[in-house]
């Protein structure tokens, strides 16, 4: 991706916002993170359960710094020894737990006897609530939708992927300035800004999952879009 002064400023602002967001999640007992029902997310929540908040914050700073490498380089932040030790303890535990997950939990689950996600699920996911947060939406692939809105002259695209045979929903945001060709950032989502993994995915196994998934998706989008004005200062 082409570097630019505007993009670099955004990356620094985004990194600092993400650090604050991890602390906010610790204070809220990971209220937003708990809305994501994928097994990979449970590994982290189980790991931090019962640990002192200070210990979890150290791990969080390490996770965020490791994921936001360019911003760390630009801002002069460094990974402390304490943060590196926290990552060294977490990483092998995460990897062992992932290996032990059933194949369906790692790679997505095909629901026996069901084809693509039903229209009832689709209507619920693409509700008026999501449009209010992310702007008008349109289908651009059999199982993918894109929403678009403008925040402070920045175009925010929200991509929703509901691959029919995998019973999962994945989302991400991308940002660009409408008057310039360079993209500020792609692949923005809850678990990526917190430094946990590259994708944020919910399982949608039953129709009873639809409302919790919709609530979690909307909450994640509200959190990011609501923070954008601060992240776009100087950009």
PyMOL commands that set and color helices and strands:
alter all, ss='L'
color gray80, all
select helices_A, chain A and resi 5-27+33-35+39-48+53-67+69-75+81-100+103-107+119-125+128-134+190-193+209-231
alter helices_A, ss='H'
color red, helices_A
select strands_A, chain A and resi 136-141+144-151+154-161+168-177+183-188+200-203
alter strands_A, ss='S'
color yellow, strands_A
deselect
rebuild
show_as cartoon
